[in-house]
Amino acid sequence: THDYTALYEQIANDRLPMVMALEADRMANLDLSDSNVSTERNVVLEERRMRVDNDPQSLLVEQIDAALHLSHPYGRPVIGWPEEVRRIDRVEAQDFYKHHYAPNNAILIVAGDVTVEEVRNDAQTAFGKVPARELVSRAAYAEPPRMGETRLDVASKDAKVPLFMRVYRVPGYAEGAPGQAEALETLAQLMGGDATATLYRKLVVERHMATSAGASYDGYARDSGEFTVYAYPRPGVSLAALEHAVDAIIAGYAKSAPNAKELARAKTQLVAAATYRRDSQYAMASAYGQALTIGLTAFDVKAWPDRIQAIGGDAVAKAAKNFLLKREAVSATLTPAP
């Protein structure tokens, strides 16, 4: 991701020492020869072609992020722009590896049939032999204020159906004031979490303006988060009319607190989803690793359901009013080209 790289294995517990040894070796002895760098660089370019360049919606999201984050690395795609990738050589790769991949810059998460003593001993045996490295200090980014809304209108011959999307720059869990991220998370669930949410219910079911609509909030970042709304119009419905309808729904949440019953259901859905994810060892480990790498604590992960349940309707309305501002957003349309 923009903030961290996650390497993971799912293995039998008696293979844990072996896997830790392999990870320690990867941390210390990566082969960054010219031939290896050239080969892997081509792999990255091919992956980009398959996952981004051949997908008009992925290309649109890249353009949105570039326009949304004026001076922050979040404006650059995680996989890199094609020309950036092509210029990476052995020296640049080695320098990045040397200053970032070290035990003093890593967090180890183990979930499963193990004991603390076993994990501690195995980790000390494997990683204790890897020397610490001089790290590159993390830069602090202060983005300039946005003067107004940015608009993107993209036509692509690969696009099959039109799309309206808007992404807002909003506080995340790490940088926001207490309760702000949880309020935005609840707002996203209310607006577009599933087929019972407002965007889908009003635009798809009731008004027949869209074939699909939703909203999401991504607040697990070291710096600012993103709040996204989207809708696909039905044939004969203009993107302008659909955008106007989305704006009316957002304005409604900013004007008054949500219905108490809908608010309770949204919070229950969020807490239930988090609880069910813990049934997966991978998801549970990821939740803790993700939080720790952006500056949160294990307590924050454990207390998250209680913080969601504590969010009131006024906090949701305040979040919509204060953060879903067009000057802090990029509004984009994607249309099929002849």
Sequence and secondary structure as in RCSB ss.txt:
>XXXX:A:sequence
THDYTALYEQIANDRLPMVMALEADRMANLDLSDSNVSTERNVVLEERRMRVDNDPQSLLVEQIDAALHLSHPYG
RPVIGWPEEVRRIDRVEAQDFYKHHYAPNNAILIVAGDVTVEEVRNDAQTAFGKVPARELVSRAAYAEPPRMGET
RLDVASKDAKVPLFMRVYRVPGYAEGAPGQAEALETLAQLMGGDATATLYRKLVVERHMATSAGASYDGYARDSG
EFTVYAYPRPGVSLAALEHAVDAIIAGYAKSAPNAKELARAKTQLVAAATYRRDSQYAMASAYGQALTIGLTAFD
VKAWPDRIQAIGGDAVAKAAKNFLLKREAVSATLTPAP
>XXXX:A:secstr
  S         GGGHHHHHHHHHHHHH     HHHHHHHHHHHHHHHIIIIIT HHHHHHHHHHHHHSSSSGGG
S TT  HHHHHH  HHHHHHHHHHH SGGG      SS  HHHHHHHHHHHHTTS                 S E
EEEEEETT  S EEEEEEEE  TTTS TTHHHHHHHHHHHHHSSTTSHHHIIIIIIS  EEEEEEEEE  SSS E
EEEEEEEE TT  HHHHHHHHHHHHHHHHHS   HHHHHHHHHHHHHHHHHHTTSHHHHHHHHHHHHHTT  HHH
HHHHHHHHHT  HHHHHHHHHHH  GGGEEEEEEEE  
